[in-house]
Each structure stands twice: as structure tokens, then as C-alpha cells.
Amino acid sequence: MTVPADAPILTADAMRAAEAACAAAGVSLSELMERAGAAVAETAWRMAAGAPVLILCGPGNNGGDGYVVARLLKARGATIRVAALAPPATDLARAARAAWDGPVEAFASDTVPAPLIVDALFGVGLTRPLSDEWAAMLRRFASRRVLAVDVPSGIESDGLQDWLPPLPAAVTLALGALKPAHLLLPAAPACGRVLLAPIGIDAERRMRTLPPLRPETPTADAHKFSRGMVLVRAGPMKGAAGLSAAAALRAGAGYVVLEDGGPAPLSAIIAEAPAAFRARLDDPRVGAIVVGPGFPAGDALAAAVGEVLDTGKPLVLDAAAIGAALPRLGKDAPAAILTPHEGEFARAFPDLRGSKIERALAAARRAQAVVIYKGADTVIAAPDGRVVAAWPGSPWLATAGTGDVLAGVCGAMLARGGDAFDAAVAAVGWHIARARSIGRGLVADDLVKTTK
């Protein structure tokens, strides 16, 4: 499962608006359909490798794309069959059907499969789950390779519903921009490998996929403080804060101080008793403070969070520290990155609804902070509306302590200065890339004990 890096993401409404803007600029919707069909036909040609192709067409414009695909593949000499669920119901689809000069069979329970299935049944904008009858017809083709046009049929493209497609795709070709469902659970795995066909739509990039990791090399005149000084507050579970401190060093911080957390996992970490650590809070060289790893809710955490907020320095708030800090976060608070997993997010923002992207954005705006909504489908959101969706991550990160590592990496990226959202995106990219490089059997300690 892969998705294009740094690619735009549009909801169904935003996609329709982008198409309308294209039309207003002089590019007709029929031309956009022709471009989309050409992109799908090229992908299908490569996937089929000379084998017969069955194209399933629905009544809407997704089906219209399918008729264009059929015409273009036939012109290249491919063996094509077209099966329609219903007659075309839009002007664009009717025109595309009229341009196809081959037969059209009815898509039914006895439709004979082909080695490659092109799913052009519904696409973006589906408002209800597929009927049991249609789902059963599609499941019959589960053993075949499937190329989905825009999204596999049966998926709600904005990620608002948890519908799963009866026919998962080996490849999904997103038209113009990726859609939220390509990147959010539970639909994302069913999309297989997601490719992007840039059909000429000017897709805004407020929402995008994770960009490629670009590790920063220190400048020739760098020193330990110019690379970023990070403080890590320790709670009762000392190992968690130790992981965060080690991660901050591994991710590029030049100087890391850990509040009396017991034996530090790396000897380069400066471990200081609480009184000495508190004195560090006023050091103007401190670029970021991490609080929350291994620190359960209670009066001690509330006091620690209050102290770091009073410094006005950039913060990384993890676990229970998020809820403790929320009443004081806002436009006048220091820059902050919040790193909740699903349960922590639900406790901190119990009233938020919508897709994971919508909830992350709403939380970022409420807290006036960057939110890394963790999970296999991690979403990073900023109060100004920027979003990065990081799918797929690494399944080996689903183990205790990796969230503490991410908090420390966020501290390192934030301590360099600059935009908190960019720091969060870089931290998530580092975290995923490191996990992938280690691979099977990863535990959290591996992320900080090796430079692999």
C-alpha cells in the first residue's frame, strides 16, 4: 500500500468546485473526462499486459470515465468488454457512452469476469452504502486484479462513513487529487496502491500527503545550542521521558536535558535533579520543552504543565498533559504541538465529530496549536487549516513507547525554530522513515539506539 508523496487532497465538494473552476477557465468537463479516461486507460493497459479487460460502468460520470477507457483501450488493440449497472444518467456519461461503438452487457450476477476489472461504477460522492445485491455481484470478482477509478465502489470518499468496498482494489487511480478516504481508516487499505492522475485541475494544497523526508544537515558553523536545546520533564514512569530525551538527540537536537529521570538511555543526555531542571526553564537558549510522556494526570502534572506554559517557550504536549494544558492554550499561548492517540484525543475533545481530518482540524483550531492525531492513519493539522495525512505509516510502530519517541522528535524539530506545523510534519516523517528502516520486530528503544 502506497500513496504519492506531497500530493493534494480534496473532499468531494472541493473536487466539484475545482472542476467548476476549470470549466470557468475554459476547460470543459467533457475534456476533463477525456483526460481522466486517458489516464485510466494507460494504467489499465500496463496492468492488463495483454490480458482481457472487463470495465464496469455505473450511471454517473464515473461510469462515463469507464466508457472513455473502453474506447481508448479498444483503439490500442486491447480485448475489452463493458458491463453497465444502469444506463447513463448524466449528459457527460451519455456522451461518453455514445462515443463507445462496442457492445454493452448488463452487469448482473452471471457476468463473466476478466483478468483485469476496471471499477468505474460509482466513484466520488456516494451517499449510501451499496445494496446487498450489488455488493454480492462485486464480491464474485475478488480473486481478480482490480483498477478502481478514483475510489473503489462502495467507499464514501470524504472518510465520514466506515463503509468498506465489497471489491478492494489492487490499484486506485485518483483523478486530479487524492480523496480523504485514500488516507483514512478503514477505507485506505482497500484502495491498494494509490496513484495520482493530474488531469489539469488546479487543486489547492491546504490538505496534502506526507512529503518526502528531507533530513537537515547542520551547517558548517553549527554548535550544540544552534542545533536546538530541548528540555524533557519526567513523570513517575521514568522510561517514557528517557525515550523522549533520547529521541530528541537522535532527531538532531544539539543539547537535551532530562529532569532527573533515572539512568538516561544515552550518556549524552544531561540528567538533572528537579530543582536544577526548573532553573533551566528560564534559559533563553531553550528551544522546546516536552511534557507528558510517562506522566499521568494529577496535581503534579498540572503543576508541571503550568510551569512550562509560564515560560512562553514552544511546547510539545503528550498524553495527559494535553488535557491539563487545554484551558490555557489559545492565540496568546506559546507555540505548541499536541500528540494524542485515539483515546487521548477522545478524552481531550469528546464533542468533535466528522472524519479524522475534520476532527483534527477542529481540535487544532480550538487549541490554537498543531495537532498530531496519531494512529496508522496519522493526521497533522494546524489552526490555519493546513493538513498533512501520513498514510501508510509502519505497523511496527504499534508498540508501547513509540509515542514517547515521537514526542521527543517533535521537541527536536520544534527547537530548531520556525513553524510548528512544519516541525510536526518533519517529526512524523522521521518517525515513519526510522521505523521502516528497522522493520520487523521493532521496539521503541530501537528507534533511539541506532542511527540506521
C-alpha positions in Angstrom: 0.0 0.0 0.0 1.5 3.3 -1.1 0.3 6.8 -1.9 2.1 9.6 -3.8 4.2 11.9 -1.5 3.2 15.6 -1.1 0.1 15.2 -3.2 -3.1 17.3 -2.8 -6.2 16.0 -1.1 -9.7 17.2 -1.9 -13.1 16.4 -0.5 -15.9 15.6 -2.9 -17.3 19.2 -2.6 -13.8 20.7 -3.1 -13.3 18.5 -6.1 -16.6 19.7 -7.7 -15.6 23.3 -7.0 -12.2 22.7 -8.7 -13.9 21.1 -11.7 -16.2 24.1 -11.9 -13.3 26.5 -11.7 -11.7 24.5 -14.6 -14.8 24.9 -16.7 -15.0 28.6 -15.9 -11.4 28.9 -17.1 -12.3 27.4 -20.5 -11.6 23.6 -19.9 -14.8 21.8 -20.5 -16.0 19.0 -18.2 -16.0 16.7 -21.2 -12.3 17.5 -21.8 -11.6 16.6 -18.1 -13.5 13.3 -18.6 -11.4 12.6 -21.7 -8.2 13.3 -19.7 -9.3 11.1 -16.8 -10.3 8.3 -19.2 -6.9 8.5 -20.9 -5.1 8.3 -17.6 -7.1 5.2 -16.5 -6.7 3.6 -19.9 -2.9 4.0 -19.7 -2.8 2.4 -16.2 -5.2 -0.4 -17.3 -3.1 -1.1 -20.4 0.0 -1.6 -18.2 -1.8 -3.7 -15.6 -3.5 -5.9 -18.2 -0.3 -6.7 -20.1 -2.3 -8.0 -23.0 -5.0 -9.9 -21.0 -8.7 -9.2 -21.5 -10.3 -6.3 -19.5 -13.8 -6.0 -18.1 -14.9 -2.4 -17.5 -17.8 -2.0 -15.0 -19.7 1.3 -15.7 -22.2 3.0 -13.4 -24.8 5.5 -14.4 -22.9 8.7 -13.3 -19.7 10.4 -14.5 -17.5 7.7 -13.0 -19.2 5.4 -15.5 -18.6 7.9 -18.2 -14.9 7.7 -17.5 -15.3 3.9 -18.0 -16.7 4.3 -21.4 -13.9 6.6 -22.4 -11.4 4.0 -21.1 -13.1 1.3 -23.2 -12.9 3.4 -26.4 -9.2 4.2 -25.9 -8.2 0.7 -24.9 -10.0 -0.8 -27.9 -8.2 1.7 -30.2 -4.9 0.3 -28.8 -6.0 -3.3 -29.7 -7.0 -4.5 -26.2 -9.7 -7.1 -25.7 -12.5 -5.2 -24.0 -15.9 -5.9 -22.5 -18.1 -3.3 -21.0 -20.8 -4.2 -18.4 -23.2 -1.4 -17.2 -25.1 -1.4 -14.0 -27.6 1.0 -15.4 -28.0 3.4 -18.4 -26.0 6.7 -18.2 -27.9 9.3 -16.2 -25.8 12.4 -16.8 -25.1 14.3 -20.0 -21.4 13.6 -19.8 -21.9 9.9 -19.3 -24.4 9.7 -22.1 -22.0 11.4 -24.5 -19.2 9.1 -23.4 -21.5 6.1 -23.9 -22.5 7.3 -27.4 -18.8 7.5 -28.4 -18.2 3.9 -27.5 -19.0 1.8 -30.5 -18.8 -1.6 -28.9 -21.4 -3.8 -27.1 -22.5 -3.1 -23.6 -23.8 -6.0 -21.5 -25.8 -5.8 -18.3 -23.8 -6.1 -15.1 -25.5 -9.0 -13.3 -24.9 -11.9 -11.1 -23.8 -14.0 -14.0 -21.4 -11.5 -15.6 -18.2 -13.4 -16.6 -15.1 -11.9 -15.0 -11.8 -11.0 -16.8 -8.2 -11.0 -15.6 -8.4 -7.2 -15.0 -11.5 -5.5 -13.7 -11.8 -1.7 -14.1 -14.2 -0.4 -11.5 -16.0 2.7 -12.8 -19.3 2.1 -11.1 -19.7 4.9 -8.5 -16.5 6.8 -7.5 -16.6 10.0 -5.6 -19.8 11.3 -4.0 -21.5 8.1 -3.0 -24.2 8.9 -0.4 -25.3 5.5 0.7 -23.8 2.0 1.1 -24.2 -0.4 -1.8 -27.1 -2.7 -1.7 -26.6 -6.3 -0.7 -27.3 -7.4 -4.2 -24.7 -5.1 -5.8 -22.2 -6.0 -3.1 -22.6 -9.7 -3.8 -22.1 -9.2 -7.5 -18.9 -7.4 -6.9 -17.5 -9.9 -4.4 -17.6 -12.6 -7.1 -14.6 -10.8 -8.7 -12.5 -10.7 -5.5 -9.8 -13.0 -7.0 -9.2 -10.7 -10.0 -6.9 -7.7 -10.2 -9.0 -4.5 -9.8 -8.2 -1.0 -11.0 -10.6 1.5 -9.3 -11.4 4.8 -10.9 -11.0 7.5 -8.2 -12.2 5.3 -5.3 -13.3 1.7 -5.1 -17.1 1.4 -5.4 -18.8 1.3 -2.0 -16.4 3.8 -0.3 -17.6 7.2 0.9 -14.8 9.3 -0.4 -14.6 12.0 2.4 -13.9 9.5 5.1 -17.1 10.3 7.0 -18.5 6.8 6.9 -16.9 3.4 7.7 -18.2 1.6 4.6 -15.9 -0.9 3.2 -15.9 -1.8 -0.5 -17.0 -5.3 -1.5 -14.3 -5.3 -4.1 -11.0 -3.9 -2.8 -8.6 -2.5 -5.5 -5.1 -3.6 -6.3 -4.6 -0.1 -7.7 -6.7 3.1 -7.3 -6.1 5.9 -9.7 -7.1 9.2 -8.1 -8.3 11.8 -10.6 -7.0 15.3 -10.1 -6.3 14.9 -6.3 -6.4 12.3 -3.7 -9.5 11.9 -1.6 -9.6 11.7 2.2 -10.7 8.0 2.1 -7.5 7.1 0.3 -5.7 8.0 3.6 -8.1 7.2 6.4 -9.1 4.0 8.1 -11.0 1.8 7.5 -11.1 2.5 3.7 -7.4 3.2 2.9 -6.2 -0.4 2.9 -9.0 -1.3 0.4 -7.6 1.2 -2.1 -4.4 -0.7 -2.6 -1.7 1.2 -4.3 -2.9 4.8 -4.9 -1.7 6.6 -8.0 -2.5 10.2 -8.9 -3.6 11.3 -12.4 -3.0 15.1 -12.7 -5.8 15.9 -15.2 -5.3 19.6 -15.2 -7.3 20.6 -12.1 -5.8 23.3 -10.0 -6.1 21.5 -6.7 -5.3 23.6 -3.6 -2.7 22.2 -1.3 -4.1 23.1 2.1 -4.5 19.3 2.5 -1.8 17.0 1.2 0.0 13.8 1.8 3.2 13.5 3.8 6.1 15.0 1.8 9.4 13.1 1.3 11.7 13.2 4.3 14.5 15.7 3.8 17.0 15.3 6.6 18.7 18.5 7.6 22.5 18.6 7.8 23.9 21.0 10.3 25.7 24.0 8.8 29.5 24.2 9.0 29.3 26.7 11.8 26.7 24.8 13.8 27.2 24.2 17.5 25.1 22.3 20.1 22.9 25.2 21.0 22.3 26.4 17.5 21.0 22.9 16.7 18.3 23.3 19.4 18.1 22.8 23.1 15.3 20.6 24.4 14.1 20.1 27.9 12.1 16.9 28.8 10.1 16.9 32.0 9.9 13.4 33.6 6.9 11.9 35.3 6.6 8.8 37.5 7.2 6.5 34.6 10.8 7.5 34.0 11.5 5.3 31.0 9.0 7.2 28.8 10.7 10.6 29.4 14.1 8.9 28.8 12.9 7.7 25.4 11.7 11.2 24.5 15.0 12.7 25.5 17.0 10.1 23.5 14.7 10.6 20.5 15.3 14.4 20.6 19.1 13.8 20.4 18.7 11.2 17.6 16.5 13.6 15.6 19.1 16.3 15.6 18.8 18.4 18.8 22.2 19.6 20.0 21.6 19.6 23.7 18.9 17.7 25.7 18.2 18.0 29.4 16.1 15.3 31.2 14.5 16.0 34.5 16.0 13.5 37.0 14.6 10.6 35.1 16.9 7.9 36.5 19.5 6.3 34.2 19.4 8.0 30.8 19.2 5.8 27.7 22.1 7.8 26.1 25.0 9.1 28.0 24.9 12.4 26.1 21.6 13.3 27.8 22.1 15.8 30.7 20.1 14.4 33.6 19.3 17.0 36.3 17.5 17.0 39.6 14.1 18.7 39.7 15.4 22.0 41.2 18.2 22.4 38.8 15.9 21.4 35.9 13.4 24.1 36.9 16.2 26.6 36.8 16.7 25.6 33.2 13.2 26.8 32.2 14.4 30.4 32.1 17.4 29.7 29.9 16.9 31.7 26.7 18.7 29.0 24.7 15.9 26.5 25.3 14.0 26.0 22.0 11.4 23.5 23.1 10.0 21.7 26.2 8.5 18.3 26.2 6.0 17.3 28.9 3.6 14.4 29.2 5.4 11.2 28.4 5.1 8.8 31.4 3.2 11.5 33.4 -0.3 10.5 34.4 -3.0 13.1 35.1 -3.0 14.6 38.6 -1.8 17.7 40.6 1.8 17.0 39.8 1.2 17.1 36.1 -1.0 20.1 36.3 1.8 22.0 38.2 4.4 20.9 35.6 2.3 22.0 32.7 1.6 25.3 34.4 5.3 25.9 34.9 6.2 25.2 31.3 3.3 27.3 29.9 4.5 30.2 32.1 7.9 30.2 30.3 6.3 31.1 27.0 8.6 28.7 25.2 7.5 26.3 22.5 5.9 23.1 23.9 5.3 19.5 23.0 2.3 18.2 25.0 1.7 14.4 25.0 -0.8 12.1 26.7 -2.5 13.6 29.8 -0.5 16.9 29.5 -2.8 17.7 26.6 -5.9 17.9 28.8 -4.1 19.7 31.5 -2.9 22.4 29.1 -6.1 22.9 27.1 -7.7 25.5 29.4 -4.6 27.8 28.9 -3.9 27.2 25.2 -5.0 29.8 22.7 -3.8 32.6 20.5 -1.7 34.2 23.2 -0.1 30.9 24.4 3.3 29.7 23.2 3.6 27.6 20.1 2.6 24.0 20.8 2.4 20.6 19.2 -0.2 18.1 20.7 0.4 14.4 20.1 -2.8 12.5 21.1 -3.6 8.9 20.1 -7.2 7.9 19.6 -8.1 7.5 23.3 -6.3 10.7 24.4 -8.0 12.6 21.6 -11.4 11.4 22.6 -10.7 12.5 26.2 -9.4 15.9 25.2 -12.0 16.6 22.5 -15.0 14.4 23.3 -17.6 16.5 21.4 -15.8 16.6 18.0 -17.4 14.8 15.1 -16.7 14.2 11.4 -13.8 12.5 9.6 -10.5 12.1 11.3 -9.2 15.0 9.2 -12.2 17.2 10.2 -11.7 16.3 13.9 -8.0 17.0 13.8 -8.6 20.4 12.2 -11.3 21.3 14.7 -9.1 20.4 17.6 -6.2 22.4 16.2 -8.4 25.5 15.8 -9.9 25.1 19.3 -6.5 24.7 20.9 -4.7 27.1 18.6 -2.0 24.5 18.4 -0.7 21.9 15.9 -2.3 18.5 16.5 -0.7 15.2 15.5 -3.7 12.9 15.7 -1.7 9.6 15.9 -2.6 6.2 14.5 -2.0 4.1 11.5 -3.6 6.9 9.6 -1.9 9.8 11.3 -3.3 13.3 10.6 -1.3 16.5 11.3 -3.4 19.7 11.4 -2.7 23.4 12.0 -5.1 26.1 13.3 -4.8 27.9 9.9 -6.3 24.9 8.0 -3.2 23.1 6.8 -3.4 19.3 6.9 -0.9 16.5 6.2 -2.2 12.9 6.1 0.5 10.3 6.7 -0.7 7.0 5.3 0.6 4.4 5.4 2.9 4.5 8.4 4.7 1.5 9.8 2.7 -1.2 11.5 5.7 -1.9 13.7 5.1 1.5 15.4 2.1 -0.1 17.1 4.0 -0.9 20.3 4.5 0.8 23.6 6.8 3.7 23.8 6.9 4.8 20.2 4.6 7.7 21.0 7.1 8.9 23.6 9.7 8.8 20.9 7.6 10.9 18.6 7.1 13.5 21.3 10.9 13.8 21.6 11.4 14.0 17.9 8.8 16.8 17.8 10.8 18.6 20.5 14.0 18.4 18.4 12.2 19.7 15.3 10.5 22.5 17.2 13.7 23.6 19.0 15.3 24.5 15.6 12.9 27.4 15.3 10.4 28.1 12.6 6.9 26.9 12.0 5.4 24.4 14.5 3.4 22.7 11.7 6.5 22.1 9.6 8.2 20.8 12.7 5.4 18.3 13.3 5.4 17.2 9.7 9.1 16.6 9.8 8.8 14.7 13.1 6.2 12.3 11.7 8.2 11.8 8.6 11.4 11.0 10.7 9.4 8.6 12.9 7.9 6.6 10.0 11.1 6.5 8.0 13.1 5.3 11.0 10.5 2.6 11.7 10.5 1.4 8.1 14.3 1.2 8.1 14.3 -1.0 11.2 11.3 -3.1 10.2 10.3 -6.4 11.7 10.4 -6.8 15.5 10.9 -3.1 16.2 10.5 -1.9 19.8 10.6 1.7 20.9 14.2 1.5 22.1 15.4 0.6 18.6 14.3 4.0 17.3 16.8 5.8 19.6 19.6 3.3 20.0 20.7 3.1 16.3 21.4 5.6 13.6 20.4 3.0 10.9 
